[in-house]
Amino acid sequence: MTDLPSMQDDLVLLHAYLDGELDAAAGLEMERRLAADPALAAERDRIEAVRAVLRERLPRETPSPELRARIERAVGLAPGSEPPPLRPSVHPSWSLLAASIAATAVVASLATSHLVAPPRADAGAVLSSHVRALMAPQPVDVASSERHTVKPWFNGRVVEAPRVVNLAASGFPLAGGRIDVIDGRPAPALVYTRRQHVISLIAVAVPGRADAAPARETAAGYNILRWTERGVGYWAISDLNAKELDEFVQLFRTAPADG
């Protein structure tokens, strides 16, 4: 049996390696492990493939003039002016100054959020997990249409097993479940199907968060519905059309509690 904590640590280190966040020694060690571990190397290839898809389908947005103006006001610059040189031979550009300020703000906000609140999933993380699952030999770790098989499988793998219902009678059969890693932490994902379409339903614990009705967004051609219910944040993602994904979410939310 795979050592789950070790696997999760490997995934965190792999993401840090691909983001260029490891020091030289740790980077060399990860390269050694990638050469010796075909499964870890395959995961690297899947992550890089997902990133290539995201770069292609989600082009980088140019910062708005409003953001530039806010940064200028924050550092005491008149609109449109350049910062004064730090020393006679050095003239830092506005973009470098803004980038350093933005990076500092992002790091500070991320550090604060991890101290005071649980990690929050976002559309990018959910999309990456869904696409990575589609690229795997199968999108589930445990394949079963029986909720009494799928739900117990999560015990010991995540803090709390997710709510599991089978919607086969309504045209959305349960295919199984898997463990995703969202923001560095394991999260249960249920997998349903509709004709040839796969639906990933990812559950992230959000204790203390108020209930919220489903809200829709789209990314890279996928429809995503997210909502919060009883301290759990749900994300349903699929290339299924928006109307049928709405139907799936409604059926899941109103189905009787699993036993």
trRosetta pair geometry for C-beta under 8 A, 3 or more apart (Angstrom, degrees):
i j d omega theta_ij theta_ji phi_ij phi_ji
2 6 7.8 -136 171 66 77 103
2 7 5.5 39 158 -51 119 135
3 6 3.9 41 101 21 115 120
3 7 6.4 162 86 -20 60 85
4 7 5.5 -55 -145 35 32 113
4 8 6.4 31 158 -19 67 104
4 157 6.0 -157 -120 -130 158 74
4 179 7.7 2 -143 89 114 175
4 186 7.5 4 174 -71 114 154
5 8 5.7 -55 -149 36 33 111
5 9 6.4 34 153 -19 66 104
6 9 5.6 -54 -149 36 33 112
6 10 6.4 37 151 -23 65 104
7 10 5.6 -52 -151 32 32 115
7 11 6.6 32 152 -19 64 103
8 11 5.7 -52 -151 33 34 111
8 12 6.5 34 152 -18 65 103
8 181 6.3 157 -135 -105 82 123
8 184 8.0 87 174 -180 99 58
8 185 7.9 23 -162 -134 132 31
8 186 6.0 -75 -101 -52 131 101
9 12 5.7 -54 -150 36 33 111
9 13 6.3 28 154 -14 67 108
10 13 5.8 -60 -147 42 30 108
10 14 6.0 34 153 -25 66 108
10 33 7.7 -142 -136 147 106 146
10 40 6.1 -97 173 -112 131 116
11 14 5.5 -51 -143 33 31 114
11 15 6.5 31 157 -17 63 102
11 43 7.0 -96 -106 165 83 149
11 181 5.1 154 123 -5 151 170
12 15 6.0 -55 -153 35 30 108
12 16 6.5 27 150 -16 64 108
12 181 7.5 -137 -62 179 72 144
12 184 5.2 54 -107 -134 111 92
13 16 5.5 -55 -147 39 35 113
13 17 6.2 41 151 -25 67 104
13 22 7.2 54 -164 -80 80 130
13 26 7.5 -127 -155 176 109 113
13 30 6.1 -163 147 -98 109 119
14 17 5.5 -51 -149 33 32 115
14 18 6.4 26 155 -14 65 106
14 30 7.0 157 -99 -155 55 124
14 40 6.7 -159 -86 -167 133 95
14 43 6.3 11 166 110 171 118
14 44 6.1 -129 -165 -83 120 84
14 47 7.0 159 136 -6 115 158
15 18 5.9 -57 -146 40 32 107
15 19 6.2 23 156 -12 66 112
15 47 7.1 -150 -95 -145 72 154
15 184 7.9 -124 51 -86 148 80
16 19 5.8 -63 -144 45 29 107
16 21 4.2 -88 -164 69 82 115
16 22 5.3 99 128 -50 104 89
17 20 7.8 39 176 -67 29 25
17 21 7.5 -82 -58 47 20 75
17 22 5.2 -4 -94 -1 64 133
17 26 7.7 -138 -88 130 91 94
17 27 6.1 138 -133 -121 90 71
17 30 4.4 -146 -96 135 146 167
18 44 6.9 172 -70 -142 121 87
18 47 6.1 -123 -48 118 173 136
18 48 7.0 -146 -138 -73 133 84
18 51 7.9 -168 160 -31 134 155
22 26 3.9 -125 -173 98 112 115
22 27 4.5 152 98 -63 116 76
22 30 6.4 125 40 -6 175 137
23 26 5.1 84 52 18 73 104
23 27 6.7 -135 96 -10 31 95
24 27 5.7 -58 -146 36 27 114
24 28 6.4 26 158 -18 64 105
25 28 5.9 -55 -151 35 30 109
25 29 6.5 29 152 -17 64 107
26 29 5.6 -54 -149 37 34 113
26 30 6.4 36 153 -20 66 103
27 30 5.7 -53 -148 35 32 110
27 31 6.5 33 152 -19 64 104
28 31 5.6 -52 -149 35 34 113
28 32 6.5 38 151 -21 64 102
29 32 5.6 -50 -151 32 34 114
29 33 6.5 31 152 -16 65 105
30 33 5.6 -55 -147 39 35 110
30 34 6.2 39 153 -23 67 104
31 34 5.6 -49 -145 34 32 114
31 35 6.5 33 154 -19 63 104
32 35 5.9 -58 -154 35 30 110
32 36 6.4 11 155 -6 65 114
33 36 5.8 -67 -143 46 33 102
33 37 5.4 -3 169 8 74 121
33 40 6.0 -27 138 91 97 163
34 37 6.5 -67 -119 51 21 88
34 40 5.7 -120 -108 111 56 109
34 41 4.9 105 -171 -86 78 84
34 44 6.1 16 -130 -19 122 153
35 41 7.5 86 -80 -74 21 128
37 40 3.8 42 104 18 122 114
37 41 6.4 159 91 -15 65 85
38 41 5.5 -57 -145 40 33 113
38 42 6.2 38 155 -24 67 103
39 42 5.6 -50 -149 32 31 112
39 43 6.6 33 150 -19 62 102
40 43 5.6 -50 -151 33 35 113
40 44 6.6 41 148 -21 63 100
41 44 5.5 -47 -152 32 36 116
41 45 6.6 37 150 -19 65 102
42 45 5.6 -51 -151 34 35 112
42 46 6.5 36 150 -20 66 103
43 46 5.6 -51 -148 35 35 112
43 47 6.4 36 153 -19 66 103
44 47 5.8 -55 -149 35 31 109
44 48 6.3 26 156 -15 65 107
45 48 5.9 -57 -147 39 30 109
45 49 6.3 33 153 -22 65 106
46 49 5.6 -54 -148 35 31 112
46 50 6.4 33 154 -19 65 103
46 132 5.1 83 154 -141 120 89
46 135 5.3 160 -135 95 100 134
46 136 7.0 13 -113 -68 149 76
47 50 5.8 -54 -150 35 32 111
47 51 6.4 31 152 -18 65 106
47 128 7.8 28 -133 -171 70 117
47 132 7.0 9 -81 -103 54 123
48 51 5.6 -52 -147 37 34 113
48 52 6.4 39 152 -24 64 102
49 52 5.6 -51 -151 31 33 113
49 53 6.7 34 151 -18 64 102
49 135 6.2 137 92 -129 142 164
50 53 5.7 -54 -154 35 35 111
50 54 6.3 32 151 -18 67 106
50 128 5.0 87 161 -141 145 79
50 131 5.0 133 -119 96 101 125
50 132 5.5 -34 -60 -66 140 84
50 135 7.4 -126 -61 -2 89 146
51 54 5.6 -53 -145 38 34 111
51 55 6.2 36 155 -21 66 104
52 55 5.8 -52 -147 35 30 111
52 56 6.4 28 154 -18 63 109
53 56 5.8 -61 -150 38 30 110
53 57 6.0 -4 165 6 68 116
53 131 6.3 -151 68 -172 154 157
53 220 6.5 68 147 -157 100 146
54 57 6.4 -70 -132 51 25 89
54 58 5.1 -27 -174 32 69 117
54 124 7.2 62 -137 -144 141 94
54 127 7.3 117 -94 112 108 128
54 128 7.3 -19 -54 -83 136 89
54 220 6.6 -75 -108 -70 57 143
55 58 7.2 -55 -97 59 13 76
55 59 8.0 52 -179 -101 48 44
57 219 8.0 100 120 164 116 64
57 220 3.9 81 114 -123 143 88
57 221 6.8 -75 -159 -6 144 96
58 124 8.0 -156 98 -105 176 98
58 219 6.6 1 -82 -164 124 90
58 220 5.9 -59 -43 -63 97 95
63 67 4.6 -100 -177 73 102 139
63 68 6.3 115 124 -49 117 85
64 67 4.9 105 59 1 76 97
64 68 7.4 -139 101 -1 47 85
65 68 5.5 -54 -151 37 40 113
65 69 6.2 41 152 -22 70 104
66 69 5.7 -54 -149 35 32 112
66 70 6.5 33 153 -21 65 104
67 70 5.7 -53 -149 33 33 112
67 71 6.5 30 155 -16 65 104
68 71 5.9 -58 -152 37 32 108
68 72 6.3 33 152 -21 66 107
68 94 8.0 44 -153 150 107 128
68 98 7.0 -35 -124 -115 71 153
69 72 5.6 -53 -147 36 33 114
69 73 6.4 31 155 -18 65 104
69 79 6.0 -2 -123 -113 90 105
70 73 5.9 -55 -150 36 31 109
70 74 6.3 33 151 -24 64 107
71 74 5.4 -53 -147 33 34 114
71 75 6.5 9 162 0 67 107
71 98 5.0 60 146 -127 161 97
71 101 5.9 133 -150 88 110 144
71 102 7.2 -42 -101 -59 134 91
72 75 6.5 -71 -148 47 27 92
72 77 4.2 -88 -159 73 82 105
72 78 7.3 -44 168 96 121 14
72 79 5.8 109 112 -99 157 49
72 80 7.9 28 -124 -7 162 32
72 81 7.5 121 -151 45 122 81
73 76 7.7 40 -173 -73 30 25
73 77 7.6 -88 -60 53 24 67
74 101 7.0 138 97 180 131 146
75 83 7.2 -35 131 -98 138 115
75 97 7.0 63 -121 155 178 123
75 101 6.6 -98 -58 -85 123 153
77 81 5.1 -156 -177 69 97 104
77 82 7.9 -110 -148 122 132 4
77 83 6.3 -74 -88 -81 129 70
77 94 8.0 131 179 -124 174 108
78 81 4.4 67 63 -10 87 131
82 91 7.9 13 155 -177 134 99
82 93 7.7 -68 -143 -147 108 45
82 94 5.7 -109 -124 -54 68 100
83 92 6.4 -18 73 78 125 99
83 94 6.4 145 -6 -97 93 65
83 97 5.2 103 -11 -51 151 165
85 88 6.6 79 119 -110 144 18
85 90 5.8 143 -167 84 98 62
85 91 4.9 -52 -100 -96 104 64
85 92 7.4 142 -127 14 55 71
86 90 5.1 -30 55 90 97 123
86 92 6.5 48 -13 -7 110 113
87 90 5.0 52 53 27 82 107
92 96 4.9 -112 -173 77 99 128
92 97 5.6 108 127 -51 124 93
93 96 4.8 98 58 5 82 99
93 97 7.2 -149 95 -1 45 86
94 97 5.8 -61 -153 41 34 110
94 98 6.0 32 154 -19 70 109
95 98 5.7 -54 -143 40 31 110
95 99 6.1 34 156 -24 65 106
96 99 5.6 -52 -145 34 30 112
96 100 6.5 28 157 -18 64 103
97 100 6.0 -56 -151 35 30 107
97 101 6.4 26 154 -15 65 107
98 101 5.7 -57 -148 39 32 110
98 102 6.0 30 155 -18 68 109
99 102 5.7 -56 -143 39 29 109
99 103 6.1 30 157 -21 65 107
100 103 5.8 -52 -144 36 30 111
100 104 6.4 31 156 -19 63 105
101 104 5.9 -56 -151 36 29 110
101 105 6.4 28 153 -18 64 108
102 105 5.7 -56 -149 37 32 111
102 106 6.2 31 155 -20 67 106
103 106 5.7 -54 -146 35 31 110
103 107 6.3 29 157 -16 65 106
104 107 6.0 -56 -147 38 29 108
104 108 6.2 26 157 -17 65 110
105 108 5.8 -58 -146 39 29 110
105 109 6.1 24 158 -17 66 109
106 109 5.9 -58 -145 38 28 107
106 110 6.2 26 158 -18 65 108
107 110 5.9 -57 -146 38 28 109
107 111 6.3 27 157 -18 64 107
108 111 5.9 -56 -148 36 29 110
108 112 6.3 26 156 -16 64 108
109 112 5.7 -56 -147 39 31 110
109 113 6.1 31 156 -22 66 107
110 113 5.8 -54 -143 35 30 110
110 114 6.5 26 159 -17 64 105
111 114 6.2 -59 -152 35 29 106
111 115 6.6 24 153 -17 63 110
112 115 5.8 -63 -153 36 33 110
112 116 6.2 -7 166 8 71 113
113 116 6.6 -74 -137 51 26 87
113 117 5.5 -47 -168 50 68 106
113 119 7.9 84 133 -109 107 50
113 120 7.6 -69 174 5 132 106
114 117 7.6 -70 -96 61 14 63
114 119 7.0 12 -108 -77 79 80
117 120 7.3 5 128 -39 121 101
118 204 8.0 165 130 159 123 97
118 205 6.3 -85 170 101 165 86
118 206 6.1 -157 67 -117 128 50
118 207 6.6 98 -15 28 138 84
119 182 7.0 164 115 121 127 85
119 183 3.5 177 171 114 143 150
119 184 7.0 177 -77 46 165 89
119 185 6.0 163 34 13 140 126
119 204 7.6 -96 92 -170 85 126
120 183 7.2 98 55 -50 32 158
120 204 7.6 108 -144 130 37 148
120 206 7.3 53 -108 -106 76 114
120 233 7.6 58 -143 7 71 173
121 125 5.3 -130 -154 76 75 128
121 126 5.7 70 169 -52 121 100
121 182 4.9 -26 -98 -178 101 136
121 183 6.6 -127 -87 -16 54 113
121 187 7.4 51 -74 -89 127 171
121 202 7.0 155 -132 114 166 129
121 204 4.8 -172 -20 -29 121 162
121 233 6.4 -177 29 109 112 134
121 235 6.0 -101 115 -33 147 142
122 125 5.3 92 53 11 70 101
122 126 7.1 -143 95 -1 33 93
123 126 5.8 -61 -145 43 31 109
123 127 5.9 34 157 -22 68 110
123 217 5.8 -80 -92 96 143 137
123 219 5.0 145 157 -32 124 149
123 224 5.7 153 -128 67 99 172
124 127 5.8 -55 -142 37 27 111
124 128 6.3 29 157 -21 63 106
124 219 7.3 -146 -81 -167 52 160
125 128 5.8 -53 -149 34 29 112
125 129 6.6 27 154 -17 63 106
125 182 5.2 93 151 -142 131 82
125 183 6.3 -18 -124 -43 162 73
126 129 5.9 -55 -150 36 31 110
126 130 6.3 29 154 -18 66 108
126 182 7.3 18 -75 -114 63 120
126 200 7.7 171 -177 100 88 125
126 202 5.8 -157 -128 37 97 147
126 224 6.5 105 101 -133 138 131
126 235 4.5 -102 -123 149 147 155
126 237 5.5 155 147 -36 111 145
127 130 5.8 -58 -147 38 30 110
127 131 6.1 23 160 -13 67 109
127 219 5.1 -86 -76 100 146 133
127 220 6.2 106 -165 33 141 125
127 222 6.2 159 -121 52 98 146
127 224 7.3 -70 -68 -70 89 135
127 237 6.6 -159 -91 -157 56 155
128 131 6.1 -59 -143 41 27 105
128 132 6.0 29 158 -21 64 111
129 132 5.8 -56 -144 37 26 112
129 133 6.4 28 156 -20 62 106
129 180 4.1 32 -151 -146 137 135
129 181 7.5 -179 -100 49 112 51
129 182 6.7 -38 -49 -76 145 87
129 189 6.8 -171 148 -73 130 152
129 200 7.0 176 111 160 99 159
129 202 6.5 75 91 -83 149 147
130 133 5.8 -57 -154 34 29 111
130 134 6.6 28 151 -19 64 105
130 198 7.9 161 -166 108 94 110
130 200 4.5 -150 -108 21 95 148
130 202 8.0 -105 -61 -33 91 123
130 222 6.9 121 96 -147 149 161
130 237 4.7 -99 -65 98 157 131
130 238 7.8 -138 -160 -79 142 42
131 134 5.5 -53 -149 35 36 113
131 135 6.5 32 153 -18 66 106
131 220 7.9 -18 -66 100 137 148
132 135 5.8 -59 -150 37 32 109
132 136 6.8 42 149 -32 64 100
133 136 5.6 -46 -153 18 36 116
133 139 4.0 66 155 -143 104 84
133 140 7.8 55 -165 -53 117 37
133 178 6.4 158 -118 57 125 163
133 180 7.6 -60 -53 -88 119 104
133 189 7.4 -125 -69 112 154 154
133 191 7.5 -156 162 -95 147 127
133 198 7.7 -151 110 140 114 147
133 200 6.4 125 47 -86 152 134
134 139 5.9 6 -81 -88 44 116
134 198 6.4 173 -95 55 96 147
136 139 6.3 134 59 -90 107 43
138 143 6.7 -27 147 -72 149 124
139 175 7.4 43 74 108 104 140
139 178 6.9 -112 152 -20 57 145
139 191 5.4 149 112 -129 109 149
139 198 5.5 87 22 -160 169 151
139 200 7.3 -116 171 -79 128 101
140 143 5.0 124 88 -80 135 69
140 175 5.9 -154 -44 123 141 96
140 176 3.4 66 -162 88 155 129
140 177 6.1 71 -149 48 100 18
140 178 5.1 -149 -143 -50 43 101
140 191 5.0 -119 -78 28 102 148
141 153 7.8 169 98 154 100 133
141 176 7.3 -171 53 146 45 121
141 177 6.7 -41 49 103 88 61
141 178 4.1 120 -5 -119 94 73
141 179 6.2 -1 -2 9 155 78
142 149 7.1 -163 156 138 123 95
142 150 6.0 159 101 -119 123 67
142 153 4.4 -33 -34 -167 171 168
142 176 5.1 -171 95 -167 58 108
142 177 5.4 1 54 55 101 81
142 178 7.3 -179 19 -76 68 52
143 175 6.7 -41 -141 163 75 72
143 176 4.3 -68 -112 -68 36 147
144 149 4.0 -82 144 92 165 136
144 150 5.4 -161 72 -56 110 85
144 153 7.9 155 24 -26 132 141
144 174 7.5 -7 105 119 60 108
144 176 5.4 97 28 -101 56 82
145 166 6.5 77 171 -132 75 127
145 168 6.6 44 -172 -62 120 136
145 173 5.7 -28 -131 178 116 106
145 174 5.1 132 -145 75 55 85
145 175 7.0 -9 -85 -100 73 27
145 176 7.8 -52 -61 -56 42 64
146 149 4.1 72 82 6 106 108
146 150 6.7 168 88 -10 55 86
146 166 7.4 -33 -126 -66 25 143
146 174 7.7 -149 7 84 12 131
147 150 5.6 -58 -138 43 38 107
147 151 5.6 34 167 -20 74 109
147 164 4.2 160 -150 123 102 113
147 165 6.4 -3 -93 -113 148 17
147 166 5.2 -126 -37 -34 107 98
147 174 6.5 109 -69 17 77 175
147 258 5.4 -127 156 -139 143 129
148 151 6.5 -34 -117 35 27 108
148 152 7.0 25 175 -8 51 109
148 259 7.9 -16 -85 83 101 82
149 152 6.9 -69 -157 40 23 100
149 153 6.6 30 151 -31 60 111
150 153 5.7 -57 -157 23 32 119
150 154 7.5 30 154 -21 63 98
150 164 5.4 168 90 -144 115 154
150 174 6.6 -107 -18 161 157 134
150 176 6.0 -177 -106 -149 114 45
150 177 4.7 119 -163 -11 105 119
150 190 7.2 70 160 -121 143 92
151 154 6.3 -55 -166 23 37 109
151 155 7.9 49 143 -32 62 93
151 161 5.2 85 -171 161 76 137
151 162 7.5 -127 -120 67 79 61
151 164 4.4 -136 -68 17 100 141
151 258 6.4 173 -69 134 151 147
152 155 5.4 -32 -164 3 53 119
152 161 7.4 -22 -92 -110 21 159
153 157 7.4 -6 142 8 64 139
153 177 6.2 158 78 62 128 125
154 157 5.4 -106 -159 55 46 110
154 158 5.3 -29 -179 29 100 108
154 161 3.9 131 83 -119 122 86
154 162 6.5 154 -66 12 177 76
154 177 6.5 -60 -60 131 103 154
154 179 7.8 143 -124 -78 81 92
154 188 5.2 9 -128 -107 137 132
155 161 5.6 -31 -65 -55 67 123
157 179 5.7 -116 159 -77 123 135
157 186 6.7 -128 155 157 76 152
157 188 7.7 103 99 -86 108 92
158 161 6.7 128 67 -84 106 43
158 162 7.8 17 79 -32 151 82
158 179 6.7 -177 -55 -119 104 104
158 186 5.3 -140 -99 116 84 113
158 187 7.0 75 -122 -131 133 19
158 188 5.0 -95 -5 -46 165 97
159 205 6.6 -27 64 -30 132 152
160 205 6.7 100 35 -80 119 124
161 164 7.6 -44 154 -20 103 111
161 188 6.8 91 -149 -72 45 163
162 177 7.8 176 41 -131 121 136
162 188 4.3 -153 -22 95 117 141
162 190 6.3 -126 92 -38 144 108
162 203 4.3 145 -112 23 123 154
162 232 7.6 125 -130 -156 84 149
163 203 7.5 143 27 -95 77 154
163 232 7.7 169 0 61 108 168
163 257 7.0 -82 -143 -142 114 70
163 258 5.8 157 -164 13 67 113
164 174 7.3 62 -174 -126 97 149
164 177 7.6 -63 -106 -64 124 132
164 190 6.3 165 -115 -102 82 135
164 258 4.9 48 65 -71 66 169
165 174 7.7 -174 102 -63 39 126
165 252 6.2 163 54 -137 126 66
165 255 4.1 96 -166 112 164 152
165 256 7.5 141 -117 63 123 56
165 258 5.6 -141 -74 -64 66 102
166 169 8.0 81 120 -1 86 84
166 173 7.0 2 -167 -148 89 56
166 174 4.5 -82 -115 -5 79 123
167 170 4.7 -49 178 48 91 110
167 171 7.4 -34 136 57 94 44
167 172 3.9 3 97 72 120 100
167 173 7.1 -136 76 -81 62 22
167 174 7.1 111 25 -44 67 81
167 192 6.7 12 46 -137 113 139
167 248 7.1 133 99 -142 165 74
167 251 5.2 87 -133 132 137 132
167 252 6.7 -69 -51 -75 140 71
167 255 6.7 -104 -83 -77 94 144
168 171 7.7 79 -172 -49 33 10
168 172 7.1 -113 -83 74 30 42
168 173 3.9 41 -102 -100 89 80
168 174 6.8 -73 -47 9 93 72
170 247 8.0 -162 158 151 120 105
170 251 5.2 -177 106 -137 166 153
171 194 6.4 51 141 -129 91 87
172 192 4.8 18 171 172 94 132
172 193 7.2 166 -157 70 53 39
172 194 5.6 -23 -105 -76 75 93
172 199 7.1 -16 -155 28 111 146
172 248 5.2 128 -100 -119 157 98
172 251 6.6 146 29 78 139 148
173 192 6.7 160 84 -154 36 77
173 193 5.8 -15 63 52 85 93
174 190 6.9 -56 -138 -176 97 108
174 191 7.5 98 -166 81 60 57
174 192 5.8 -49 -103 -101 45 78
175 191 4.5 -62 67 110 107 101
175 192 6.2 161 3 -116 91 20
175 193 5.2 80 -48 -23 124 105
175 198 7.5 -54 22 -131 158 88
176 190 7.9 -176 105 -154 32 56
176 191 5.3 0 64 51 68 114
177 188 6.4 -16 -172 -169 122 94
177 189 6.4 153 -160 84 70 54
177 190 5.3 -37 -102 -106 89 54
177 191 6.4 -175 -90 8 32 86
178 188 8.0 146 81 -158 39 52
178 189 5.0 -20 65 65 83 106
178 191 6.6 48 -1 -31 101 119
179 186 5.1 -22 -172 -157 113 107
179 187 7.3 134 -163 64 62 37
179 188 6.5 -43 -106 -101 62 49
179 189 7.1 156 -112 17 12 90
180 186 7.3 135 77 -156 41 53
180 187 5.0 -31 71 66 92 92
180 188 7.7 77 23 174 83 3
180 189 4.8 66 -14 -28 112 128
180 202 5.9 -36 35 -122 146 120
181 184 6.6 2 174 -128 102 14
181 185 6.8 153 -155 69 67 21
181 186 6.0 -40 -99 -92 66 49
181 187 7.1 139 -115 15 16 85
182 185 6.2 -36 69 64 67 76
182 187 4.3 7 13 -3 117 141
182 202 6.8 117 -55 171 142 136
182 204 5.8 -82 87 -96 153 121
187 202 5.6 45 130 -173 124 99
187 203 6.5 -174 -179 75 93 52
187 204 5.2 -25 -129 -90 133 75
188 202 7.4 161 93 -148 46 54
188 203 5.3 -6 69 49 93 105
189 200 5.4 -17 -173 -166 120 97
189 201 6.6 147 -162 73 62 46
189 202 4.6 -22 -103 -96 90 74
189 203 7.5 -177 -87 13 40 70
190 200 7.6 143 76 -161 47 46
190 201 4.4 -17 61 62 96 106
190 203 7.6 47 -5 -17 96 106
191 198 6.4 -25 -163 -166 100 98
191 199 7.0 146 -159 77 49 57
191 200 6.0 -20 -102 -103 73 61
191 201 7.5 -164 -74 21 26 79
192 198 7.7 140 79 -163 44 50
192 199 4.3 -19 67 63 92 113
192 201 6.6 40 0 -13 107 115
192 248 6.8 160 95 -155 150 130
193 196 7.8 -37 -170 -146 106 10
193 197 6.6 147 -160 80 62 54
193 198 5.9 -31 -103 -103 75 53
193 199 6.9 -168 -83 15 23 85
194 197 4.7 -17 65 63 86 108
194 199 6.5 54 -5 -26 103 116
194 238 7.5 60 28 176 117 159
194 240 5.5 51 60 -107 135 138
194 244 6.1 146 164 153 162 134
194 248 7.0 -97 -55 -73 136 128
197 238 5.6 70 165 179 113 120
197 239 6.0 -141 -135 69 105 79
197 240 4.3 107 157 -72 158 91
198 238 6.3 -166 92 -125 47 96
198 239 8.0 44 48 24 70 89
199 236 6.1 -6 -176 -167 106 93
199 237 7.3 153 -156 74 59 39
199 238 4.2 -39 -101 -65 69 133
199 240 6.3 -18 -76 -2 99 135
199 245 7.1 164 -116 -119 120 87
199 248 6.1 -125 -132 172 168 166
200 235 7.7 -3 110 107 92 90
200 236 7.3 165 85 -149 51 44
200 237 5.1 -14 60 58 98 91
200 238 7.0 165 17 -67 65 75
201 234 6.4 -14 -172 -165 89 101
201 235 7.3 163 -154 81 42 49
201 236 5.0 -7 -104 -100 79 79
201 252 7.0 -175 -123 -132 154 164
202 234 7.2 147 78 -157 50 49
202 235 4.5 -11 57 58 99 102
202 237 7.5 7 2 8 107 108
203 232 5.3 -15 -165 -175 101 119
203 233 7.3 144 -159 76 49 50
203 234 5.7 -17 -102 -100 70 70
204 232 7.1 140 69 -165 39 65
204 233 4.5 -24 66 64 95 103
204 234 7.9 -174 23 -74 72 26
204 235 7.3 34 -3 -6 109 107
205 231 6.6 0 -157 148 72 90
205 232 6.2 -43 -106 -108 46 68
205 233 7.6 -3 79 18 3 84
206 209 3.9 -10 136 6 114 139
206 228 6.1 -66 67 -131 141 117
206 231 6.1 -168 75 -172 60 50
206 232 6.6 128 27 -129 83 14
206 233 4.4 66 -14 -27 131 105
207 231 4.9 16 -107 -153 51 115
208 231 7.1 59 -2 -116 33 93
209 212 7.7 -52 151 -10 104 109
209 228 5.2 -97 121 -162 119 150
209 231 6.6 126 43 -124 82 45
209 233 6.8 7 76 -60 158 100
210 228 6.9 87 94 98 44 138
211 227 7.9 14 -173 168 71 92
211 228 5.5 -165 -137 101 36 86
211 229 5.5 46 -129 -107 97 49
211 230 7.2 28 -86 -35 104 44
212 215 7.2 -29 145 -17 114 109
212 227 5.6 -157 92 -154 77 65
212 228 4.3 56 27 32 93 101
213 227 6.0 -56 163 -126 20 117
214 225 4.7 0 -166 -177 116 108
214 226 6.9 143 -145 71 63 29
214 227 4.2 -57 -81 -55 57 123
214 246 7.6 152 110 -128 152 73
214 249 5.4 79 -95 147 155 151
214 253 7.9 -115 -41 -45 117 148
215 225 7.2 154 70 -153 33 60
215 226 5.8 -27 58 62 85 82
215 227 6.9 142 7 -78 69 70
216 223 6.8 -29 -157 -167 105 92
216 224 6.9 138 -157 80 55 55
216 225 5.5 -27 -96 -97 70 74
216 242 6.6 47 -150 -147 148 114
216 246 7.8 -36 -76 -79 128 96
217 224 5.1 -22 68 67 79 107
217 226 7.5 -3 16 6 104 108
218 221 7.4 9 179 -112 105 6
218 222 6.7 164 -156 80 66 46
218 223 5.8 -33 -102 -102 84 52
218 224 6.7 168 -95 17 29 86
219 222 5.7 -21 68 57 70 95
219 224 6.3 15 14 -10 102 130
221 239 6.3 9 133 -122 95 99
222 237 5.5 27 160 -174 128 96
222 238 6.6 167 -157 88 92 16
222 239 5.5 -70 -107 -79 71 63
223 237 7.2 173 88 -145 49 52
223 238 6.2 -18 59 66 90 67
223 239 7.3 122 13 -126 82 21
223 240 6.6 -81 43 73 123 66
223 241 7.2 70 -18 -179 149 19
223 242 4.9 -176 -122 -90 149 70
223 245 5.0 -177 105 17 134 162
224 235 6.4 -19 -165 -167 101 92
224 236 7.0 154 -155 81 49 53
224 237 4.8 -6 -104 -100 82 87
225 235 7.5 156 81 -155 47 44
225 236 4.6 -6 57 56 96 104
225 237 7.9 -167 25 -70 60 48
225 245 5.9 170 -15 143 123 111
225 246 7.0 145 -80 -91 149 55
225 249 5.0 -75 106 -65 154 153
226 233 6.8 3 -171 -179 100 93
226 234 6.6 170 -149 89 53 57
226 235 5.0 -9 -101 -102 90 71
226 236 7.6 -169 -74 22 43 66
227 233 7.6 -179 95 -151 31 57
227 234 5.5 -7 60 56 75 102
227 249 7.3 115 4 -172 130 127
227 253 7.6 -7 80 -89 153 132
228 231 7.9 31 -178 -87 95 6
228 232 7.0 167 -153 84 61 41
228 233 5.1 -28 -100 -99 83 68
228 234 7.3 176 -90 15 30 75
229 232 5.9 -26 70 62 69 88
229 234 6.6 1 21 -6 104 118
229 253 7.0 -178 -70 -131 162 98
236 245 6.2 160 124 -172 120 102
236 248 6.6 172 -173 102 150 118
236 249 5.4 -146 19 -82 159 102
236 252 7.6 166 -79 26 139 155
238 245 5.7 -178 51 -97 114 117
238 248 8.0 53 12 35 147 160
240 244 5.1 -98 164 85 116 115
240 245 5.0 141 91 -59 111 93
240 248 7.5 65 95 -12 157 140
241 244 5.3 78 65 17 83 101
241 245 7.0 -158 93 -7 38 92
242 245 5.7 -60 -144 40 31 110
242 246 6.3 38 155 -24 66 104
243 246 5.7 -53 -155 32 29 114
243 247 6.7 30 148 -20 63 104
244 247 5.2 -46 -149 32 40 116
244 248 6.5 46 150 -23 66 99
245 248 5.5 -46 -149 32 37 115
245 249 6.5 36 154 -17 65 103
246 249 6.0 -57 -150 37 30 108
246 250 6.3 30 154 -19 65 108
247 250 5.8 -57 -149 37 30 112
247 251 6.3 29 155 -18 65 108
248 251 5.8 -60 -150 37 29 109
248 252 6.3 26 155 -18 66 108
249 252 5.7 -55 -145 37 31 111
249 253 6.2 27 159 -17 66 110
250 253 6.0 -59 -145 38 27 108
250 254 6.3 1 165 1 64 115
251 254 6.4 -73 -142 48 24 94
251 255 6.1 43 158 -49 64 102
252 255 5.9 -40 -146 4 27 117
